[in-house]
Amino acid sequence: MSFKTRALSVLAVLVLLAVILGVAASGATVTERSDGSIFNRKTTLHLWYNDESLTDYLNEVAVSYNESQDEYRVEPVLQSGVEYLEEINRVSVADENLPDLYIVSNDSLAKASLAGLTSQVQDQENFDGSGVFPQAAIDAVTYDGQIVAYPFYFETAAFLYNETYLQTMADTAGVSLEEAVPETLMDVLQLANSFDAPEGVESVFRWDVDDIFYNYYIVGNYLNVGGAAGDDASQLDIYNTDAIRCMQVYQQLNQFFSIDTDTVNYSGVLDDFANGRIAFTVATSDAAAVMREAQADGRADFEYGVTRMPDVTDELQSKSMSVTQCLVVNGYSQEQDEANRFIQYMIYEHNDDFYDRTGKALAQSGYSYSDPHMDGFYEAYVDSVPLTKMREASNFWVLLENAFSEIWNGADAGETLRSLYEQMVVQLTGEEFTAQEIPEPEPVDINSMLTGGE
């Protein structure tokens, strides 16, 4: 081999080595092309998430997307849930392998936006009355008048009923099953008073009284914490006549459904429902998987139904709380266009098996669940109130949970809500505040309503 030939060979190796090193330094990957050529630079998009149950689905979608084009590859990265958003902010500011997109709950969007960690979505047409997403999902991803994330999946509380028991009640009353499904809590109480429960049924209605997620519907229609999108500190209405009346009804439920708050918890309640010991309960969407297992192993030898929460009375409506997990394009990312394209590919084109692989409820209209009971949870979600985004009100749910507990145990509903309202105003404004006392509403007497006194 001549000196010239050897020199050219060495030069070729050095050039190839430089290309490989350059690719590594840039964060792109070197992969074999499907067309037979040896190398191709693919830019990596990092997708951060903190829920392990998403791993299989995200990896599946990433592989599919990576094979669909030659310029980018998506790499899902499971992160710890501890200080998750803080870590996203740290690596983004430092430009250290930052996530180009990430999954986060809607109540964190204000904090993320103020830190520059969000960007406006690029398919606005799917949020402008197209029906792709329900309004609850759109409100959940709206901050300061802009859509800053894509709704991904949700959680909310719904009403579960033992359909087999209810059908017996309906037959006894001479009505259809649809007519027998309680529309108000008063209907539940009427059924409790009139129906001779079958053997094994210990309680007509039981739920986790200590958890605000399963209580919020009682008063949710009459609270305003930040407006529809939960991001407007000028909108705060907690202490009002309808809210007080709803809480008066809630307090009286204690005498009809003596629930020991020290021993009753959500998992126990759900187990009791699955074993036929409860006719009605309040549950989140994980109940569908629990019931499938219970029916498969023979414990739940009955049919059941899921629907939105009953109204409090004929006059007082209910509204559940919801949390929406969102897909966010990082405002610090240099690949925002491609991150948007991947999200759209995932949630619009590759979502058929989302529920079956994750057990999560997709926050989209028209999704076909393999388990039709999930439609009831979606119905509840459509009529739900998204978790507020206001950082100054991030502890509102804990404080409201405490208020529910106090009222359940006998505290005055009006005074308790008034105290909560004053505390929230102080947190939002930083100034001392005393609420003007509103006239005590006419008490809602459940006993009187059940006996036809009202």
Kinemage of the C-alpha trace (Angstrom):
@kinemage 1
@onewidth
@group {chain A} dominant
@subgroup {mainchain}
@vectorlist {calphas} color= white
{ca met a 1} P 0.000 0.000 0.000
{ca ser a 2} L 1.424 3.370 -1.014
{ca phe a 3} L 2.016 6.169 1.452
{ca lys a 4} L -0.731 8.214 -0.230
{ca thr a 5} L -3.237 5.386 0.092
{ca arg a 6} L -2.377 4.854 3.776
{ca ala a 7} L -2.718 8.598 4.418
{ca leu a 8} L -6.157 8.741 2.802
{ca ser a 9} L -7.297 5.732 4.848
{ca val a 10} L -6.148 7.344 8.087
{ca leu a 11} L -7.841 10.604 7.102
{ca ala a 12} L -11.128 8.780 6.418
{ca val a 13} L -11.007 7.116 9.820
{ca leu a 14} L -10.309 10.452 11.513
{ca val a 15} L -13.213 12.109 9.695
{ca leu a 16} L -15.547 9.263 10.658
{ca leu a 17} L -14.365 9.469 14.285
{ca ala a 18} L -14.933 13.215 14.297
{ca val a 19} L -18.467 12.742 12.984
{ca ile a 20} L -19.246 10.198 15.707
{ca leu a 21} L -17.805 12.409 18.430
{ca gly a 22} L -19.666 15.402 17.074
{ca val a 23} L -22.942 13.506 17.111
{ca ala a 24} L -22.350 12.375 20.684
{ca ala a 25} L -21.592 15.902 21.821
{ca ser a 26} L -24.726 17.271 20.163
{ca gly a 27} L -27.067 14.815 21.926
{ca ala a 28} L -28.108 13.183 18.653
{ca thr a 29} L -27.788 9.445 18.111
{ca val a 30} L -26.112 7.464 15.359
{ca thr a 31} L -28.405 4.778 13.998
{ca glu a 32} L -28.541 2.534 10.975
{ca arg a 33} L -30.916 3.761 8.302
{ca ser a 34} L -33.589 1.537 6.842
{ca asp a 35} L -32.453 2.489 3.331
{ca gly a 36} L -29.156 0.679 3.836
{ca ser a 37} L -26.827 3.624 4.416
{ca ile a 38} L -24.593 3.188 7.459
{ca phe a 39} L -25.173 6.262 9.642
{ca asn a 40} L -27.876 8.782 10.285
{ca arg a 41} L -28.062 11.489 12.934
{ca lys a 42} L -31.300 11.380 14.922
{ca thr a 43} L -32.040 14.116 17.414
{ca thr a 44} L -33.294 12.743 20.727
{ca leu a 45} L -36.413 14.134 22.384
{ca his a 46} L -36.524 13.382 26.091
{ca leu a 47} L -39.978 12.713 27.558
{ca trp a 48} L -40.097 12.838 31.352
{ca tyr a 49} L -42.850 11.194 33.396
{ca asn a 50} L -43.219 10.024 37.008
{ca asp a 51} L -45.892 7.316 36.907
{ca glu a 52} L -44.465 3.845 36.319
{ca ser a 53} L -47.789 2.498 35.051
{ca leu a 54} L -47.235 4.528 31.860
{ca thr a 55} L -43.914 2.880 31.035
{ca asp a 56} L -45.084 0.132 28.666
{ca tyr a 57} L -47.398 2.432 26.751
{ca leu a 58} L -44.872 5.274 26.397
{ca asn a 59} L -42.129 2.890 25.275
{ca glu a 60} L -44.483 1.349 22.712
{ca val a 61} L -45.447 4.737 21.288
{ca ala a 62} L -41.849 5.945 21.281
{ca val a 63} L -40.683 2.892 19.310
{ca ser a 64} L -43.517 3.333 16.819
{ca tyr a 65} L -42.741 7.012 16.358
{ca asn a 66} L -39.013 6.439 16.074
{ca glu a 67} L -39.587 3.945 13.275
{ca ser a 68} L -42.005 6.252 11.453
{ca gln a 69} L -39.392 8.859 10.508
{ca asp a 70} L -35.623 9.326 10.252
{ca glu a 71} L -34.917 12.618 11.987
{ca tyr a 72} L -35.930 12.162 15.627
{ca arg a 73} L -36.111 9.559 18.333
{ca val a 74} L -38.176 9.889 21.517
{ca glu a 75} L -36.746 8.578 24.769
{ca pro a 76} L -39.177 8.218 27.712
{ca val a 77} L -37.420 8.820 31.044
{ca leu a 78} L -39.058 7.725 34.306
{ca gln a 79} L -38.306 10.187 37.089
{ca ser a 80} L -38.940 10.217 40.814
{ca gly a 81} L -42.074 12.053 41.874
{ca val a 82} L -40.128 13.861 44.607
{ca glu a 83} L -39.589 17.500 43.596
{ca tyr a 84} L -40.367 16.463 40.030
{ca leu a 85} L -41.186 19.910 38.655
{ca glu a 86} L -38.305 21.476 40.571
{ca glu a 87} L -35.913 19.050 38.885
{ca ile a 88} L -37.366 19.861 35.467
{ca asn a 89} L -36.754 23.528 36.185
{ca arg a 90} L -33.199 22.914 37.411
{ca val a 91} L -32.019 20.924 34.392
{ca ser a 92} L -33.843 23.251 31.996
{ca val a 93} L -32.159 26.359 33.344
{ca ala a 94} L -28.805 24.580 33.418
{ca asp a 95} L -29.406 23.071 29.948
{ca glu a 96} L -28.419 19.616 31.238
{ca asn a 97} L -30.246 16.878 29.282
{ca leu a 98} L -33.493 18.750 29.816
{ca pro a 99} L -36.841 17.151 28.969
{ca asp a 100} L -38.258 18.443 25.693
{ca leu a 101} L -41.696 17.401 26.911
{ca tyr a 102} L -43.074 16.063 30.176
{ca ile a 103} L -46.227 14.916 31.929
{ca val a 104} L -47.560 16.879 34.907
{ca ser a 105} L -50.891 17.433 36.670
{ca asn a 106} L -52.931 20.489 35.750
{ca asp a 107} L -52.568 22.116 39.188
{ca ser a 108} L -48.830 22.557 38.472
{ca leu a 109} L -49.288 24.466 35.213
{ca ala a 110} L -49.223 27.940 36.750
{ca lys a 111} L -45.958 27.236 38.527
{ca ala a 112} L -44.530 25.668 35.378
{ca ser a 113} L -45.655 28.555 33.173
{ca leu a 114} L -44.227 31.216 35.469
{ca ala a 115} L -40.913 29.357 35.354
{ca gly a 116} L -40.937 29.323 31.541
{ca leu a 117} L -41.435 25.558 31.412
{ca thr a 118} L -44.532 25.618 29.166
{ca ser a 119} L -45.323 26.726 25.623
{ca gln a 120} L -48.563 27.295 23.764
{ca val a 121} L -49.929 24.219 21.955
{ca gln a 122} L -49.630 24.182 18.165
{ca asp a 123} L -52.947 22.604 17.182
{ca gln a 124} L -55.295 25.286 18.463
{ca glu a 125} L -58.075 24.035 16.184
{ca asn a 126} L -58.607 21.009 18.418
{ca phe a 127} L -59.376 23.306 21.344
{ca asp a 128} L -61.760 25.700 19.610
{ca gly a 129} L -65.152 24.015 19.786
{ca ser a 130} L -64.124 20.973 17.754
{ca gly a 131} L -65.356 18.571 20.423
{ca val a 132} L -62.044 16.707 20.629
{ca phe a 133} L -61.750 17.584 24.311
{ca pro a 134} L -64.501 18.294 26.866
{ca gln a 135} L -64.545 21.755 28.416
{ca ala a 136} L -63.262 20.398 31.739
{ca ala a 137} L -60.098 19.210 29.956
{ca ile a 138} L -59.665 22.521 28.146
{ca asp a 139} L -60.088 24.473 31.388
{ca ala a 140} L -57.539 22.196 33.022
{ca val a 141} L -54.813 23.095 30.489
{ca thr a 142} L -55.638 26.804 30.238
{ca tyr a 143} L -53.446 29.336 32.027
{ca asp a 144} L -53.627 33.094 31.654
{ca gly a 145} L -55.917 32.731 28.643
{ca gln a 146} L -53.638 30.368 26.719
{ca ile a 147} L -53.669 26.618 26.121
{ca val a 148} L -50.286 25.640 27.579
{ca ala a 149} L -50.563 21.841 27.545
{ca tyr a 150} L -52.419 18.913 26.021
{ca pro a 151} L -54.966 17.062 28.183
{ca phe a 152} L -53.766 13.461 28.544
{ca tyr a 153} L -55.698 11.477 31.149
{ca phe a 154} L -57.903 12.265 34.128
{ca glu a 155} L -59.174 11.171 37.502
{ca thr a 156} L -62.483 12.082 39.106
{ca ala a 157} L -65.113 10.691 41.473
{ca ala a 158} L -68.270 8.952 40.254
{ca phe a 159} L -71.260 7.124 41.719
{ca leu a 160} L -71.164 3.314 41.715
{ca tyr a 161} L -74.342 1.321 42.215
{ca asn a 162} L -75.062 -2.372 42.545
{ca glu a 163} L -77.188 -2.838 39.452
{ca thr a 164} L -78.520 -6.209 40.524
{ca tyr a 165} L -79.800 -4.869 43.838
{ca leu a 166} L -81.154 -1.769 42.146
{ca gln a 167} L -83.003 -3.844 39.557
{ca thr a 168} L -84.740 -5.670 42.420
{ca met a 169} L -85.684 -2.322 43.931
{ca ala a 170} L -86.975 -1.146 40.548
{ca asp a 171} L -89.043 -4.292 40.058
{ca thr a 172} L -90.554 -3.885 43.516
{ca ala a 173} L -91.453 -0.278 42.759
{ca gly a 174} L -92.724 -1.093 39.271
{ca val a 175} L -90.270 1.204 37.466
{ca ser a 176} L -87.404 0.737 35.022
{ca leu a 177} L -83.795 0.428 36.120
{ca glu a 178} L -83.004 3.814 34.576
{ca glu a 179} L -85.755 5.422 36.642
{ca ala a 180} L -84.463 3.736 39.800
{ca val a 181} L -80.909 5.109 39.576
{ca pro a 182} L -80.782 7.845 42.262
{ca glu a 183} L -80.643 11.378 40.887
{ca thr a 184} L -80.254 13.047 44.291
{ca leu a 185} L -78.993 12.100 47.727
{ca met a 186} L -82.596 12.305 48.844
{ca asp a 187} L -83.362 9.473 46.425
{ca val a 188} L -80.603 7.424 48.046
{ca leu a 189} L -82.105 8.052 51.468
{ca gln a 190} L -85.579 7.142 50.266
{ca leu a 191} L -84.251 3.842 48.945
{ca ala a 192} L -82.482 3.227 52.232
{ca asn a 193} L -85.755 3.768 54.102
{ca ser a 194} L -87.981 1.709 51.840
{ca phe a 195} L -85.890 -1.202 50.576
{ca asp a 196} L -85.483 -4.419 52.493
{ca ala a 197} L -81.828 -5.128 51.768
{ca pro a 198} L -80.907 -8.682 50.727
{ca glu a 199} L -78.803 -10.882 52.963
{ca gly a 200} L -75.193 -9.736 53.025
{ca val a 201} L -75.894 -6.058 52.388
{ca glu a 202} L -74.605 -4.170 55.415
{ca ser a 203} L -75.159 -0.607 54.252
{ca val a 204} L -77.028 1.103 51.437
{ca phe a 205} L -74.464 3.901 50.998
{ca arg a 206} L -70.906 4.156 52.306
{ca trp a 207} L -67.875 6.149 51.148
{ca asp a 208} L -64.532 7.470 52.390
{ca val a 209} L -65.752 10.446 54.411
{ca asp a 210} L -62.201 11.573 55.256
{ca asp a 211} L -61.038 12.173 51.672
{ca ile a 212} L -62.013 15.450 49.965
{ca phe a 213} L -61.943 13.748 46.551
{ca tyr a 214} L -65.004 11.708 47.498
{ca asn a 215} L -66.763 14.564 49.312
{ca tyr a 216} L -66.169 17.533 47.045
{ca tyr a 217} L -69.218 16.935 44.827
{ca ile a 218} L -71.458 17.909 47.748
{ca val a 219} L -70.457 21.563 47.507
{ca gly a 220} L -68.492 21.715 44.234
{ca asn a 221} L -71.189 23.464 42.216
{ca tyr a 222} L -71.187 26.437 44.581
{ca leu a 223} L -67.472 27.057 45.131
{ca asn a 224} L -65.350 29.259 42.904
{ca val a 225} L -61.604 29.056 43.458
{ca gly a 226} L -59.896 30.862 40.604
{ca gly a 227} L -62.605 30.789 37.961
{ca ala a 228} L -63.190 28.104 35.334
{ca ala a 229} L -59.470 27.632 34.666
{ca gly a 230} L -58.548 27.916 38.345
{ca asp a 231} L -55.947 30.628 37.696
{ca asp a 232} L -57.681 33.923 38.558
{ca ala a 233} L -57.043 35.101 42.112
{ca ser a 234} L -59.774 37.728 41.804
{ca gln a 235} L -62.405 34.983 41.671
{ca leu a 236} L -63.017 33.454 45.080
{ca asp a 237} L -66.428 32.421 46.393
{ca ile a 238} L -66.516 29.895 49.217
{ca tyr a 239} L -68.897 31.408 51.728
{ca asn a 240} L -72.387 31.627 50.205
{ca thr a 241} L -75.928 30.509 50.971
{ca asp a 242} L -76.026 27.504 48.630
{ca ala a 243} L -72.691 26.199 49.862
{ca ile a 244} L -73.897 26.444 53.465
{ca arg a 245} L -77.110 24.585 52.641
{ca cys a 246} L -75.182 21.809 50.898
{ca met a 247} L -72.974 21.397 53.937
{ca gln a 248} L -76.016 21.284 56.192
{ca val a 249} L -77.246 18.301 54.179
{ca tyr a 250} L -73.808 16.704 54.399
{ca gln a 251} L -73.787 17.046 58.188
{ca gln a 252} L -77.160 15.345 58.482
{ca leu a 253} L -75.962 12.378 56.430
{ca asn a 254} L -73.975 11.382 59.496
{ca gln a 255} L -77.147 10.375 61.305
{ca phe a 256} L -78.315 8.191 58.394
{ca phe a 257} L -74.989 6.602 57.488
{ca ser a 258} L -73.004 6.226 60.677
{ca ile a 259} L -69.530 5.945 59.174
{ca asp a 260} L -66.599 5.493 61.528
{ca thr a 261} L -64.008 7.845 60.078
{ca asp a 262} L -61.259 6.142 62.078
{ca thr a 263} L -61.755 2.758 60.436
{ca val a 264} L -63.428 3.394 57.078
{ca asn a 265} L -61.062 4.097 54.176
{ca tyr a 266} L -61.299 4.040 50.398
{ca ser a 267} L -59.742 0.632 49.765
{ca gly a 268} L -61.958 -0.940 52.424
{ca val a 269} L -65.072 0.699 51.008
{ca leu a 270} L -64.239 -0.461 47.496
{ca asp a 271} L -63.632 -3.983 48.753
{ca asp a 272} L -66.987 -3.937 50.562
{ca phe a 273} L -68.727 -2.804 47.374
{ca ala a 274} L -66.994 -5.511 45.317
{ca asn a 275} L -68.145 -8.119 47.837
{ca gly a 276} L -71.756 -6.936 47.711
{ca arg a 277} L -71.843 -5.472 51.199
{ca ile a 278} L -72.692 -1.942 49.966
{ca ala a 279} L -75.322 -0.933 47.431
{ca phe a 280} L -73.913 2.521 46.555
{ca thr a 281} L -70.522 4.166 46.924
{ca val a 282} L -68.258 6.930 45.585
{ca ala a 283} L -65.142 5.839 43.711
{ca thr a 284} L -62.423 6.872 41.295
{ca ser a 285} L -61.708 5.132 37.987
{ca asp a 286} L -59.415 2.519 39.529
{ca ala a 287} L -62.631 0.879 40.731
{ca ala a 288} L -63.230 -0.544 37.248
{ca ala a 289} L -60.119 -2.732 37.440
{ca val a 290} L -60.984 -3.792 40.996
{ca met a 291} L -64.462 -4.817 39.888
{ca arg a 292} L -63.199 -6.739 36.848
{ca glu a 293} L -60.939 -8.768 39.107
{ca ala a 294} L -63.707 -9.311 41.667
{ca gln a 295} L -66.111 -10.487 38.971
{ca ala a 296} L -63.471 -12.751 37.444
{ca asp a 297} L -62.760 -14.531 40.720
{ca gly a 298} L -66.450 -14.762 41.642
{ca arg a 299} L -66.505 -12.346 44.582
{ca ala a 300} L -68.659 -9.814 42.740
{ca asp a 301} L -71.521 -12.004 41.559
{ca phe a 302} L -73.572 -9.031 40.382
{ca glu a 303} L -73.661 -6.334 37.723
{ca tyr a 304} L -72.877 -2.746 38.583
{ca gly a 305} L -73.211 0.689 37.035
{ca val a 306} L -71.293 3.975 37.073
{ca thr a 307} L -72.689 7.475 36.630
{ca arg a 308} L -72.043 11.068 37.707
{ca met a 309} L -72.617 11.915 41.343
{ca pro a 310} L -76.240 12.478 42.384
{ca asp a 311} L -77.316 16.034 43.098
{ca val a 312} L -77.653 16.980 46.743
{ca thr a 313} L -81.373 17.778 46.484
{ca asp a 314} L -83.746 18.750 43.683
{ca glu a 315} L -82.577 22.354 44.170
{ca leu a 316} L -78.908 21.880 45.032
{ca gln a 317} L -76.742 20.458 42.247
{ca ser a 318} L -73.512 18.513 42.635
{ca lys a 319} L -70.166 18.743 40.826
{ca ser a 320} L -67.133 16.494 41.296
{ca met a 321} L -63.489 17.524 41.390
{ca ser a 322} L -61.060 16.307 38.730
{ca val a 323} L -57.327 16.151 38.153
{ca thr a 324} L -56.020 16.116 34.584
{ca gln a 325} L -52.547 14.874 33.738
{ca cys a 326} L -51.128 16.979 30.922
{ca leu a 327} L -48.496 16.690 28.212
{ca val a 328} L -46.353 19.824 28.212
{ca val a 329} L -43.797 21.045 25.691
{ca asn a 330} L -40.913 22.565 27.640
{ca gly a 331} L -40.449 26.258 26.896
{ca tyr a 332} L -36.671 25.720 27.151
{ca ser a 333} L -36.603 22.994 24.498
{ca gln a 334} L -34.904 23.666 21.170
{ca glu a 335} L -37.203 21.115 19.514
{ca gln a 336} L -40.656 22.454 20.371
{ca asp a 337} L -42.136 21.867 16.918
{ca glu a 338} L -41.162 18.209 16.928
{ca ala a 339} L -42.264 17.771 20.540
{ca asn a 340} L -45.707 19.045 19.534
{ca arg a 341} L -45.771 16.653 16.580
{ca phe a 342} L -44.929 13.697 18.777
{ca ile a 343} L -47.650 14.577 21.313
{ca gln a 344} L -50.206 14.869 18.535
{ca tyr a 345} L -49.072 11.523 17.125
{ca met a 346} L -49.430 9.910 20.547
{ca ile a 347} L -52.800 11.253 21.670
{ca tyr a 348} L -54.579 11.403 18.310
{ca glu a 349} L -53.089 8.531 16.284
{ca his a 350} L -51.772 6.017 18.784
{ca asn a 351} L -54.252 5.907 21.650
{ca asp a 352} L -56.379 2.845 20.847
{ca asp a 353} L -54.798 0.679 23.533
{ca phe a 354} L -54.070 3.474 26.021
{ca tyr a 355} L -56.596 2.352 28.635
{ca asp a 356} L -55.773 -1.343 28.325
{ca arg a 357} L -52.038 -0.721 28.758
{ca thr a 358} L -52.234 1.897 31.516
{ca gly a 359} L -55.582 1.621 33.302
{ca lys a 360} L -55.916 5.392 32.885
{ca ala a 361} L -58.912 7.318 31.574
{ca leu a 362} L -58.123 9.319 28.435
{ca ala a 363} L -59.233 12.970 28.591
{ca gln a 364} L -60.773 12.948 25.106
{ca ser a 365} L -64.274 12.814 23.710
{ca gly a 366} L -65.436 9.711 21.888
{ca tyr a 367} L -62.800 7.329 23.201
{ca ser a 368} L -63.911 3.695 23.051
{ca tyr a 369} L -63.093 1.895 26.295
{ca ser a 370} L -62.785 -1.885 26.400
{ca asp a 371} L -64.624 -1.630 29.734
{ca pro a 372} L -67.902 0.294 29.193
{ca his a 373} L -68.064 1.205 32.889
{ca met a 374} L -65.369 3.785 32.160
{ca asp a 375} L -67.947 5.777 30.211
{ca gly a 376} L -69.581 6.638 33.536
{ca phe a 377} L -66.318 8.080 34.848
{ca tyr a 378} L -65.936 10.104 31.661
{ca glu a 379} L -69.482 11.409 32.148
{ca ala a 380} L -68.510 12.549 35.639
{ca tyr a 381} L -65.323 14.157 34.284
{ca val a 382} L -67.218 16.194 31.704
{ca asp a 383} L -69.214 17.805 34.522
{ca ser a 384} L -66.272 18.243 36.908
{ca val a 385} L -64.281 21.130 38.398
{ca pro a 386} L -60.527 21.027 37.613
{ca leu a 387} L -58.084 21.323 40.486
{ca thr a 388} L -57.091 24.973 40.927
{ca lys a 389} L -53.735 26.151 39.546
{ca met a 390} L -53.218 29.083 41.934
{ca arg a 391} L -50.051 28.461 43.920
{ca glu a 392} L -51.311 30.577 46.806
{ca ala a 393} L -54.333 28.273 47.047
{ca ser a 394} L -52.468 24.987 46.706
{ca asn a 395} L -53.466 23.992 50.244
{ca phe a 396} L -57.140 24.804 49.704
{ca trp a 397} L -58.096 21.145 49.291
{ca val a 398} L -56.481 20.190 52.590
{ca leu a 399} L -58.239 23.056 54.350
{ca leu a 400} L -61.558 22.148 52.724
{ca glu a 401} L -61.080 18.540 53.757
{ca asn a 402} L -60.620 19.730 57.338
{ca ala a 403} L -63.777 21.840 57.044
{ca phe a 404} L -65.749 18.804 55.857
{ca ser a 405} L -64.465 16.815 58.814
{ca glu a 406} L -65.460 19.525 61.294
{ca ile a 407} L -68.937 19.886 59.802
{ca trp a 408} L -69.449 16.104 59.684
{ca asn a 409} L -68.706 16.064 63.405
{ca gly a 410} L -71.150 18.851 64.255
{ca ala a 411} L -69.484 22.209 63.577
{ca asp a 412} L -71.679 25.025 62.249
{ca ala a 413} L -71.575 24.940 58.437
{ca gly a 414} L -71.794 28.702 57.957
{ca glu a 415} L -69.106 29.593 60.468
{ca thr a 416} L -66.774 26.901 59.172
{ca leu a 417} L -67.066 28.068 55.554
{ca arg a 418} L -66.713 31.679 56.612
{ca ser a 419} L -63.479 30.909 58.450
{ca leu a 420} L -62.128 29.031 55.440
{ca tyr a 421} L -63.038 31.919 53.140
{ca glu a 422} L -61.245 34.432 55.340
{ca gln a 423} L -58.117 32.284 55.459
{ca met a 424} L -58.015 31.915 51.678
{ca val a 425} L -58.453 35.659 51.095
{ca val a 426} L -55.523 36.337 53.416
{ca gln a 427} L -53.389 33.809 51.531
{ca leu a 428} L -54.280 35.278 48.138
{ca thr a 429} L -53.954 38.961 49.049
{ca gly a 430} L -51.509 38.972 51.931
{ca glu a 431} L -53.822 41.298 53.833
{ca glu a 432} L -56.003 40.814 56.895
{ca phe a 433} L -59.633 40.193 56.025
{ca thr a 434} L -62.914 39.694 57.845
{ca ala a 435} L -65.880 38.449 55.841
{ca gln a 436} L -69.229 40.112 56.273
{ca glu a 437} L -71.586 37.605 57.817
{ca ile a 438} L -74.370 36.516 55.504
{ca pro a 439} L -77.868 35.763 56.833
{ca glu a 440} L -78.271 32.208 58.075
{ca pro a 441} L -80.189 30.331 55.358
{ca glu a 442} L -83.308 28.420 56.183
{ca pro a 443} L -82.070 25.032 57.421
{ca val a 444} L -82.356 22.063 55.084
{ca asp a 445} L -84.090 19.377 57.152
{ca ile a 446} L -83.571 15.947 55.610
{ca asn a 447} L -86.112 14.252 57.859
{ca ser a 448} L -88.759 16.740 56.829
{ca met a 449} L -87.946 16.266 53.148
{ca leu a 450} L -88.146 12.495 53.434
{ca thr a 451} L -91.535 12.630 55.130
{ca gly a 452} L -92.936 15.158 52.673
{ca gly a 453} L -92.688 18.133 55.016
{ca glu a 454} L -91.115 20.238 52.269
